[in-house]
Amino acid sequence: MNTLTDGNRVATRNAAATVRHYVPGGCENGGGIGRLVGYISNTAKEAGETHLVTDTRGPRWSSVASPVRLLGAVLMIAKDRIIAPARIHHIHVAGRGSTARKLILTEAARLLGCSYILHLHDYDYASDFAARSPRQQMLVRRMFQHADQVVALGQRDRLTLTTLLGVEERRVVVIGNCVPDPGPRNVHVGEMPLIIFLGRLSERKGVQELLLALSHPIMKELRWRAVLAGDGPVEDYRRQAAAMGLSDLVKMPGWLGADEARALCTRADILVLPSHAEGLAMAVVEGLAHGLAVVTTRVGAHAEVISDGETGVFVPVGDKDALAAALAKLVTDPELRNHLSAKARAHYLNNFSMKAYMRSLDKLYDAISAQPQTMAGER
């Protein structure tokens, strides 16, 4: 428990119930954001603390649930203002509908005088912002500028926040994503290499190019197998894979829970994510943690995380031939895979552990708790 004195006020930050996260879809249906918050919540629980989680949207497929969940989240902020006025509201935001919901949620927090963090998870928020009307842009700027702190995944997003959205430098902190330590990797000597993809099956994630690369003549001559795990139009991609003659080589099981994804990573050798746009993909960090040979694109914060040829391999966006060549090289060169594996694992341990991540969050929360509380509607 941290006790902080501010003039005539003594604010107590009890770690057991200090923070509430707001996540579109919650931990179960929130994609990469939900998975990250699940990791945070579980790590806090192991330390005897509690990070509460509120779903602001419901399942992606349910249009009815979204307004109900959003109303429930607004009421939760109001309830917390009464029963836990020092609670910090950690609001996770992306573009499109997520921003629309968070405009409502943050306005409620502002009017009630609650402390809130905005945590930006988006593959190209600058473009999303540019497509909005002048009035919407004004509201989005105000939402971010009134936050106590804003978390960015990398330097590109930090610049978007400070230059495009006008957030003060002192209010922005860069904290990359993280995953729990799965433990040392077991080397699969003599086994057929397993290539995996983790994420929503979509054009933005480069799934079309991935299928074309896997069906490339240089890959068809080699021994390998692949699992593309994620939600989205899975049946459409299964049909495409079948038309390319990949049905026996490529499996698409749909979205996997955290435990299932972890089990898949332990069996894998190569993680591929040929995205056209990202913030910082959770799959890339998962690949580093498991000591996989990571093949991805130089988008978002990936260049801040991956060193080409050392902790992973970069391929150009949309280049199926380069992707096929990179995968073929890794399939046929176990020494290169092992080199990348060792470097990736060491890089994860040095930079992306849950312990380091939770220290960064605690520092952030302590700084906010030390600020004077505002009265309702002051900000």
N, C-alpha and C positions, 0 to 999 in steps of 0.2 A: 504494500500500500504506500503511495506517495502522497505526502501532505504538502501543499503549496500555498504560501501566504502571499496575498496581494492587498496591501493596505488594510482596509477594514474587513476584508473577506478572506476566509480560509477555505480553499477548495480541496476536496479530497478525491484523489484518483485511485479507485479500487480496481486493481487489475482483473478481478474476477468478473466485472460487469462494466468495463469502461467503454467498450467499442461495439457498435452494431454495424455490420456490413449490409449494403443494399446491392443485390445482384440480380440481373435479368435472368430469370430461370432458376435461381437458387444454385446450390452446389450440384444438384442432380441434373438439371436441364440448362445449365448456364454455359455450356461449352468450355473453352479454355479459361474464361474468367471464373466460372463456377468451380472448376477444378483447382485453380489457384487459391480461391477463398476456402475451399475445402481443406487444402493443405495447411493454410494459415490456422483455420479453426482447430484442426486435429493437433497441430504442433502446440498451440496454446493450451489445449486440453491436457496434453501430456505434461505440461509445466504447471498444471493446477489452475489455469486461468480459463476464462470463457470469452470467446468472441461470438457474439450473436449474429445470426444471418437472417435477413428478410428478403424474400423473393419479390421483385418489383414487376414481374411480367407474367410468370407462369410458363408452362411449356410453349415452345416456339409455334407449335401447330394449333394452339387454342387461342382464337381471337376473342373469345368470351372471357377467358380467365384474366387477360391483361388489365382491363380497367378495374376489375375487382381487386386484383393483387396490388395495383397502384394505389387505390383508395386505402387498402389495408396498410400499405407502407406509410402513407401520409398520417393515418390515425396512429400508427406506431410511433412516429416522431412526436406527435402531440402527447401521447401517453408517456413517452420517455422524458419529455420536458417537465412533466409533473413528478414522476416517481424517481427519475435519475437525471436531474438537470445538468450534471457534469458529463453525461455520456457524450462521446464523440461519434458522429455519424460518418462512416466511411463509405462513400457513395461511388460505385464503380460505373463508369460511363463509356459508351462508344458512340458512333454516329447514328444517323437515321432515327428510327423509333426510340432508341435508347436515350438520345438527347432530348427528344420531346417529353419522355417520361421524367427525366431528371430535371428538366426545367420546372416542372410542377413540384417535384420532391424538394429541390433546393430552395424554391420560393417558400415552401412551407417551413423549412428549416430556418430560413432567414427571418421570416415574419415571427417565428416563435423564439428567436434568439438562440438557436442551437449552433454548436460548433460542428462544422462539416468539412470533410476532405473530399475532393474530387480526384478520382484515380482514372486516368485516361487510358483506355485500351482500344486502339483503333488502328486499322491498317493505313488510313489516309485521311486524317481528320481535317486537314487543310482543304482538301477537295470537297468534303462534306460541308464544311463551313461556307465555302465559296458558292455552293449551289443554293444556299438559303436566301430568303428575301432580306432586305435591309432591316426590317423590324426583327426578324428571327435572329439575325446576326447580332443586333443590339442586345437581345435577351440572352443569347449564348455568351457574349462577352461579359455581361453583368453576372451571369451564373458563375463563371470561372473566376472573375475578379473578386467576388464576395466570399469565395471559399477561404477558409483559414490556411489551407495548404493544398497544392495540386501535385499529384504524383504523375510523372512521365516515365515511359518505359525506356527511353533513350534520348540522345541529343537532338534528333530530328523533331521529336514531339516537344521537347523543351523549347526549341526555337519557335515552333508553331504557337505554343502557349504565350511566350513572352513577346513575340513580334506581331503575330496576327491577332491574338486574343487580348493582348495588353495586360497579361498577368505580371505582377512585379517579380523580379528575379528572386527575391528573398522568399517568395511564397511557393517556388517551384523546386521540387526535389526529384532527382532521377533515381529510380529503384527498379532494376531489371527483375524479370520474373524468376521464380525459383521452384524447385521440386524437392521432395524428401530424398534422402540418400538411399538408393536401393541396395547398397553394398557393392563389394568388388565384383567385377565381371568374370564370368567363367568363359574361357576361350573355347570355341567349338571346333576343335581340331578334326579335320577330315570330313566335316559335315557339309551338306549342300548349303551355300549361303542363303540366308533369309533376308529379304528386303522388306522394310515396313514403311507405311505412310500412316500418320496419325493426324486427323483433322477433318473438317467438313469437306466432303467430296464436292468440289465446285471448280469452276473455271479460274476463280481467283487463286485457289490453292495449286493450280497447275496440273490438275488431274488429267486433263486431255493430253497435255504434252507427256505426262508420265506414262500413260497407256501407249502412246505412240513410240516412246523410247523403249518400253518393255517389249514392244512388238517389232522393234528395229532388227534388221538382219544380223547385226553383230551380237545382239542379245539372244537371238533365237539359236545361235550356235553353242551357247553356254548352258551350264547347269546351275539353276537358281530357282527360287520360289519367292512369291511376294504376297503380302497381306496389306490391303488398303482398308484401314479401319476408320470409320467416321460416318456421320449422318449425312443428310442431303438426298439428292436424287439417286440413291444407291442402285435401284433397278435399272435406271437408264445407263449408268456406267457399267453395270454387269452385262447389259446387252452389247454395249460398245466393245467390251473386252472379249465377249464371245465372238463377235464379228471379226475381231483381229486374231482369233485363234489362241486366246490367252486363258480360256476357261479352266484348263488343267493346271495352269501355273499361278494364276492370280485369284486370291479369295478376297471377298468384300463382306465382312461379317456385320457391317453397320457400326453404330456407335458403341464403344466399349467403356465401361465404368473404370474408375481409377485402378482398381485391383486387377481387372482384366487387361488393361493397357500395360500395367507393370509386368504382368506375366508374359505378355507378348514381347515386350522389350528384352526380357531376360533370354528369350529364344532367338532374338534377332542378331544380325551382324551389321546391317546397313540401315540407316534411317534417311529417307528421302522426302524433301518438302520443297518442290519447285514453284513456290508461290510467286504471284505477280505483285503482291502487296502484303505487308505485315506490319505490326507494331514490333513485338518480339514474340515469336511463336512459342507456345509452351512445348510443342513437339521438339523443337530444337534443343531446349534446355533438358527435356526428358532424354533425348539422344545423348547429350554430353554426360548426364548423370549415369546412364547405363553403359557408358564407354562404347558407344556405337560409332561407326564411321558415318558422319553426317554429311549429306549432300543437300545443299540448299541454294538459295539465290541471295544476292546482295541487296536486300530490301529492308526497310525499317531499321531496326537496331541490330540486325544480323551482323553487319560489318564491325560493330562494337563488341560482338560476342565471339565471332569465329575468326580465326586466323587461317587464311587459305593455305592448304597443304600441311597444316600443323594440327589444328583442332577440328578441321572439317574441310570440305571442298565446295567451292562456289562454282555455279554454272550460270550462264546468262539467262535472263528471264525469257521464257517462250521458245528456247532453243532445244528442240527435241533431239537433234543430232549430238549436241554437246552433252546433254543429259545421258543419252544412251552410251556415249563414249566414257563418261565418268563412271557410270554404273558398271559397265563391262570391265573397266580397269580394276575396280574394287572387287568384283566377283572373281577375277582371275589372279589377283595379287594379295594373298593372305598376309604377307609381310607389311604391305601398305595399310591394310585394314588394322592390323595389330598396332602399327605406329600411331595411326589416327585414334584408335581406341584408347591407348595409354595416355596420349596427350589430352584427349577430350575429357577423360575421367579426372585427370589431375587439374585441368582447368575448372571443371565443375567444383571439385573439393575446395579450390582456392577462392572461388568467386561466387558460387551460386548455392551455397548450403542454406538450409532453413534457419540455422542458428544465426548466420550473418543477416539474413533477411529479417528475422524477427527483431534483431537488435536495431536495424534501420527503422522498422515500424515503431518500436518502443520509443526511440529517440524522437520520432515525429509526433507521436501521441503526447509525450512529455512536454514537448515545446508548445503544443496547442493547449494542454492543460494549464500551463504556466501563464497563459494569456488571461487578462480579465474577461469574465463572462459579460456578454452583452445583454441588454434588456430586449424584450420582444420588439421586433421591427426596427432596431437601431441600425443594422447593417445596410 
